[in-house]
């Protein structure tokens, strides 16, 4: 399983949620009736919790002996996160949101961002050497400022993602940085333009000189993200206009997913596409990917509780020149569960397996066609010869292959069996393949 370290400031998010049906008589303010309090880990704690659904995660942070801090650490450990905390003198900050079901009415911040903290445990620093990737989730506190930056520097086989804060520490050179648009503009000292992409491009040019990152992924909310790498700029499209009930945590979902993708060997652009999709779903679904226990803390859905979570079906392939055989296979696969995830080979892996003349259709267009199909719920792009590492992050219940794999060993089968999933071979339709379509086209042209 992929292993990552999250380094950053722990925050406690508290939601006071109730019904508003009338206005107070003594002041023109709404009355929140019968409120319930929900508590969840925030800041680097949320990033670690989200990543723990698909990876082995260690959180390097700081926390005090206050009851709320201890509860936060206990709950994170219960979710599978290994927590190494330097001791803070003051409790970690709390963000308290008073809200109805559909919007936030008021936010109250409690506590201080920075506090005197003891040295990080030796075990925490040793974790950084053992992990496949590091995510610095900086919320303007003391963790990213005080930890030895030499321990964080990226290595050839250990990418570093740095999610900066406006008042936080500067990223180390060579990191993949993930500021949102406001943070990028604030750090760059550039002005805002009407076009958010133009604004992000100006900021990226300034930050390239200041931070010397290996890549920049500037998030643009509903507009997606601008990726700048090696002087090239690419826009990963977002969901566009639409209702958002609660955008809290979208940045953490983005950064965590990007880190998992890079740790699995994906290119920055492919990992960004995956991160935009996951952040969009996280906001759109109102954080439904998380269940809440009796104490109100979110955690991954219980794998044994099949009645309470959807059955996830997955398949993989190149899907170059989408044809009727693909459509029928995908439709049949979707019927086996509640969600269908397609793992799509990127262009480089297609060339390795199919030859120098393939793919005929670039990966961005292949992904766009698949996402347009009613049967497909998600598309994840991977760059390896098999999607085993990506499958380990999603952990589908069912993995589907076509009938042409019936008499051959399926490389993904062992991984699927590791978490109790099953492999299903669907019937193969003779005469319906991309290679045969290409051959017939060449024959007709000659």
C-alpha positions in Angstrom: 0.0 0.0 0.0 1.1 3.5 -0.7 2.5 5.3 2.3 2.6 9.1 2.8 3.5 11.5 5.6 1.4 14.6 6.2 3.3 17.4 8.0 1.3 20.3 9.3 -1.0 22.1 11.7 -3.9 20.3 13.4 -7.2 22.2 13.7 -10.5 21.1 15.2 -13.6 21.9 13.1 -16.9 22.1 15.1 -20.2 22.4 13.2 -23.3 23.6 15.2 -26.1 22.5 12.9 -29.8 23.3 13.5 -33.1 24.3 11.9 -34.0 28.0 11.3 -37.7 28.7 11.1 -38.1 32.1 12.8 -36.4 35.3 13.8 -35.8 36.4 17.4 -38.1 38.9 18.9 -35.4 40.8 20.8 -33.0 41.2 17.8 -33.3 40.8 14.0 -31.4 37.5 14.0 -32.4 34.0 13.0 -32.9 31.4 15.8 -31.1 28.1 15.4 -33.3 25.5 17.0 -32.4 22.1 18.4 -28.7 22.4 17.3 -26.5 19.3 17.1 -22.7 19.7 17.4 -20.5 17.8 15.0 -16.8 17.6 15.5 -14.2 16.7 12.8 -10.5 17.0 12.4 -9.4 20.0 10.4 -6.3 21.4 8.8 -3.5 18.8 8.4 -5.7 16.4 10.4 -8.4 16.4 7.7 -5.8 15.9 5.0 -4.4 12.9 6.8 -7.8 11.5 7.5 -8.9 11.8 3.9 -5.6 10.2 2.6 -6.0 7.4 5.1 -8.9 6.0 3.2 -6.4 4.9 0.5 -3.0 4.8 2.0 -0.8 4.2 5.1 -0.6 7.7 6.6 1.6 9.2 9.3 0.7 12.7 10.6 3.5 14.9 12.0 1.9 17.7 13.9 1.7 19.5 17.3 -1.0 19.1 19.9 -1.5 20.1 23.6 -2.8 18.1 26.5 -6.2 19.8 26.2 -9.2 17.4 26.1 -10.2 18.5 22.6 -6.6 17.9 21.3 -6.4 14.5 22.9 -9.8 13.5 21.4 -8.6 14.7 18.0 -5.5 12.6 18.2 -7.4 9.5 19.4 -10.0 9.7 16.7 -7.3 10.1 14.0 -5.6 7.0 15.3 -8.9 5.2 15.3 -9.1 6.1 11.6 -5.8 4.4 10.9 -3.6 7.5 11.0 -0.3 7.2 12.8 0.0 10.4 14.8 3.4 11.9 16.0 2.7 15.1 17.8 5.1 17.6 19.3 3.7 19.1 22.5 2.0 22.5 22.2 1.6 24.8 25.2 -1.8 26.1 23.9 -4.7 24.0 22.5 -4.9 23.8 18.7 -7.2 26.3 17.1 -10.9 25.6 16.6 -13.2 26.7 13.8 -16.8 26.8 14.9 -19.4 27.1 12.2 -23.1 27.8 13.0 -25.1 26.6 10.1 -28.4 25.2 8.8 -28.4 22.2 6.6 -27.8 24.3 3.5 -25.4 27.1 4.4 -23.1 28.6 7.0 -24.6 31.5 9.0 -21.6 32.4 11.2 -18.1 31.3 11.9 -16.3 31.8 15.3 -12.5 31.1 15.5 -11.1 30.1 18.9 -7.4 29.7 20.0 -4.1 30.8 18.5 -2.4 29.6 15.4 1.1 29.5 16.8 2.2 28.2 20.2 5.4 27.3 21.8 6.0 23.6 21.0 8.5 21.0 22.1 10.8 19.2 19.7 9.2 16.7 17.3 9.6 13.1 18.4 12.5 11.1 16.8 9.9 8.6 15.5 8.2 11.4 13.6 11.4 12.5 11.8 12.2 8.8 11.0 8.8 8.5 9.4 9.7 11.0 6.7 12.5 8.8 5.4 10.2 5.7 5.1 7.3 7.3 3.2 6.6 7.2 -0.6 5.6 10.9 -0.6 5.2 13.9 1.8 2.4 16.4 2.0 3.0 19.6 3.9 -0.4 20.9 4.9 0.5 24.4 6.2 -2.2 26.3 8.1 0.0 29.2 9.2 1.0 27.6 12.5 4.3 26.5 13.9 4.7 23.0 12.4 5.9 23.9 8.8 8.0 26.8 10.3 9.9 24.8 12.9 10.4 21.4 11.3 13.8 20.9 9.6 13.2 21.7 6.0 16.2 19.5 5.0 14.1 16.5 6.0 11.4 17.5 3.6 13.3 18.1 0.4 12.0 16.0 -2.5 14.0 13.1 -3.7 13.8 11.2 -7.1 11.5 8.6 -5.6 9.8 10.7 -2.9 7.7 13.6 -4.2 6.9 16.5 -2.0 3.6 18.4 -2.2 3.4 21.7 -0.3 -0.1 23.2 0.4 0.9 26.7 1.5 -0.9 29.3 3.7 -0.9 33.0 3.2 0.9 33.6 6.5 2.7 30.2 6.6 6.2 29.1 5.7 7.7 29.3 2.2 7.8 26.0 0.4 11.2 24.3 -0.1 12.6 24.3 -3.7 11.5 21.4 -5.9 8.1 20.9 -4.3 4.8 20.6 -6.1 3.0 23.6 -4.7 -0.8 23.8 -4.4 -1.9 27.3 -3.5 -5.5 28.4 -4.2 -5.8 31.5 -6.4 -6.0 34.0 -3.5 -2.9 32.4 -1.8 -1.0 32.5 -5.1 -1.7 36.1 -5.7 -0.9 37.1 -2.1 2.5 35.3 -2.2 3.3 36.5 -5.7 2.3 40.1 -5.0 0.5 40.3 -8.4 -2.8 41.9 -9.0 -6.1 40.2 -9.9 -7.6 40.3 -13.3 -11.1 39.5 -14.5 -10.0 36.1 -15.9 -9.0 33.8 -13.1 -6.7 31.8 -15.4 -4.9 34.9 -16.5 -4.6 35.9 -12.8 -3.2 32.5 -11.9 -0.8 32.6 -14.8 0.7 35.9 -13.7 1.1 34.7 -10.1 2.7 31.4 -11.3 5.3 33.3 -13.3 6.3 35.2 -10.2 6.2 32.2 -7.9 8.4 30.2 -10.3 11.2 32.6 -9.5 10.5 32.9 -5.8 9.8 29.3 -4.9 11.5 27.3 -7.7 8.9 24.6 -7.5 9.0 21.5 -9.7 5.4 22.2 -10.6 2.5 24.5 -9.6 -1.1 23.4 -9.3 -3.1 26.6 -8.6 -6.6 25.7 -7.6 -9.4 27.8 -9.1 -12.5 26.5 -7.3 -15.3 25.6 -9.7 -12.9 26.4 -12.6 -10.5 23.6 -11.8 -6.8 24.0 -11.5 -4.0 25.6 -13.5 -0.9 23.3 -13.8 2.4 24.9 -14.6 5.4 22.5 -15.2 8.6 23.0 -17.2 7.3 26.2 -18.6 4.1 24.6 -19.9 0.6 25.6 -18.7 -2.4 23.3 -18.7 -5.9 24.0 -17.4 -7.7 21.1 -15.8 -11.4 21.9 -16.1 -13.5 21.9 -13.0 -17.3 21.3 -12.5 -18.2 24.9 -13.5 -21.1 26.8 -11.9 -23.4 25.0 -9.5 -24.6 24.9 -5.9 -22.0 24.3 -3.2 -23.3 23.5 0.3 -20.0 23.4 2.1 -16.6 24.0 0.4 -14.7 23.3 3.7 -12.1 20.7 3.1 -12.0 20.9 -0.7 -8.4 22.0 -0.6 -7.4 19.2 1.7 -9.1 16.7 -0.5 -7.3 18.1 -3.5 -3.8 18.1 -1.9 -4.3 14.6 -0.4 -5.4 13.1 -3.7 -2.6 14.8 -5.6 -0.1 13.4 -3.1 -1.5 9.9 -3.4 -1.4 10.1 -7.2 2.3 11.3 -7.3 3.2 8.6 -4.7 1.7 6.0 -7.1 3.9 7.3 -10.0 1.4 9.5 -11.9 2.5 12.5 -13.8 1.6 15.8 -12.2 -1.1 16.6 -14.9 -2.7 13.2 -14.4 -2.6 13.4 -10.6 -4.2 16.9 -10.8 -7.0 15.6 -13.0 -7.7 13.0 -10.4 -7.5 15.6 -7.6 -9.9 18.0 -9.2 -12.4 15.2 -9.7 -12.1 14.1 -6.1 -12.4 17.6 -4.7 -15.4 18.3 -6.8 -17.1 15.2 -5.7 -16.2 15.9 -2.0 -17.9 19.3 -2.2 -20.8 18.3 -4.5 -21.8 15.3 -2.4 -21.6 17.2 0.9 -18.8 15.0 2.2 -20.9 11.9 1.9 -17.8 9.9 1.4 -17.4 9.9 5.1 -19.5 8.4 7.9 -19.8 9.8 11.4 -19.5 7.8 14.5 -21.3 8.6 17.8 -18.7 11.3 18.7 -19.2 13.1 15.4 -15.8 12.3 13.9 -15.6 11.3 10.3 -14.0 8.0 9.2 -14.0 5.7 6.2 -17.1 3.7 5.7 -17.0 0.3 7.4 -16.1 -2.3 4.8 -18.3 -4.8 6.5 -21.3 -2.6 6.4 -22.3 -3.4 2.8 -25.9 -2.2 3.4 -24.6 1.3 4.3 -22.2 2.0 1.4 -22.3 1.7 -2.4 -20.8 -1.2 -4.2 -17.9 0.1 -6.3 -17.1 -1.6 -9.6 -13.9 -0.9 -11.5 -12.4 -1.7 -14.8 -9.4 -0.6 -16.8 -8.1 -0.2 -20.3 -6.8 2.1 -23.0 -10.3 2.8 -24.6 -8.6 4.1 -27.7 -11.3 4.7 -30.4 -14.3 4.1 -28.2 -16.6 1.5 -29.9 -19.8 -0.4 -29.3 -18.0 -3.3 -27.6 -16.6 -0.8 -25.0 -20.1 0.6 -24.4 -21.7 -2.8 -23.9 -18.9 -3.9 -21.5 -19.1 -0.7 -19.5 -22.9 -0.8 -19.3 -22.7 -4.5 -18.1 -20.0 -3.6 -15.5 -22.1 -0.7 -14.1 -25.0 -3.1 -13.6 -22.9 -5.1 -11.1 -22.8 -2.3 -8.5 -23.7 1.3 -7.6 -20.7 3.1 -9.0 -18.3 2.4 -11.9 -14.7 3.6 -11.8 -12.7 3.4 -15.0 -8.9 3.3 -14.7 -7.5 4.7 -18.0 -4.0 4.2 -19.3 -2.2 7.5 -20.0 -0.5 8.0 -23.4 2.9 6.8 -22.4 1.6 3.5 -21.0 -0.5 2.9 -24.1 2.6 3.3 -26.3 4.5 0.8 -24.1 1.8 -1.8 -24.4 0.4 -1.1 -27.9 3.4 0.2 -29.8 4.6 3.6 -31.1 1.6 4.3 -33.3 -0.8 4.3 -30.3 -2.9 5.9 -28.9 -4.7 7.4 -31.7 -6.7 9.6 -29.3 -4.8 11.5 -26.5 -5.7 10.7 -22.9 -7.6 14.0 -22.2 -10.0 13.3 -25.0 -10.3 9.6 -24.1 -11.2 10.6 -20.6 -13.7 13.2 -21.8 -15.5 10.6 -23.9 -15.7 8.1 -21.0 -16.9 10.7 -18.5 -19.7 11.5 -21.0 -21.1 8.0 -20.7 -24.1 7.5 -18.4 -22.5 4.2 -17.2 -19.3 5.8 -16.0 -19.2 7.6 -12.6 -15.4 8.3 -12.4 -12.3 8.2 -14.5 -8.8 7.8 -12.9 -5.8 8.1 -15.2 -2.7 6.0 -14.4 0.7 5.8 -16.0 2.0 2.4 -15.1 1.5 -0.8 -17.1 -1.2 -2.0 -14.8 -3.5 -0.1 -12.4 -2.6 -2.1 -9.3 -1.3 0.9 -7.3 -4.3 3.0 -8.3 -6.7 0.1 -7.4 -5.1 -0.1 -3.9 -6.2 3.5 -3.3 -9.8 3.0 -4.5 -10.3 -0.6 -3.3 -13.3 -1.5 -5.5 -15.5 -4.4 -4.5 -15.6 -5.8 -8.0 -13.0 -5.6 -10.8 -14.2 -6.3 -14.3 -12.3 -7.5 -17.4 -13.4 -8.6 -20.8 -13.7 -12.2 -21.9 -10.4 -12.0 -23.8 -8.8 -12.3 -20.3 -10.6 -15.5 -19.4 -7.6 -17.8 -20.0 -4.8 -15.5 -18.9 -3.5 -14.4 -15.5 -4.9 -11.1 -14.5 -2.2 -9.0 -12.8 -4.8 -7.1 -10.7 -6.4 -10.2 -9.2 -4.0 -10.6 -6.2 -4.5 -7.0 -5.2 -8.3 -7.2 -5.5 -8.3 -10.4 -3.3 -6.2 -8.6 -0.6 -9.3 -6.6 0.5 -11.9 -9.2 -0.2 -12.9 -8.0 -3.7 -13.7 -10.2 -6.6 -12.8 -10.3 -10.3 -15.6 -10.7 -12.9 -15.0 -11.7 -16.5 -17.6 -10.3 -18.9 -18.4 -12.0 -22.3 -16.1 -10.9 -25.1 -17.7 -9.7 -28.4 -15.7 -11.1 -31.3 -14.8 -8.7 -34.0 -15.1 -5.6 -31.7 -11.7 -4.3 -30.8 -9.7 -1.1 -31.5 -7.0 -3.1 -33.2 -9.4 -4.7 -35.6 -11.0 -1.4 -36.3 -7.6 0.1 -37.2 -6.7 -2.9 -39.4 -10.0 -2.7 -41.3 -9.5 1.0 -41.8 -6.0 0.4 -43.2 -7.4 -2.3 -45.5 -10.1 0.0 -46.8 -7.6 2.8 -47.5 -5.2 0.5 -49.4 
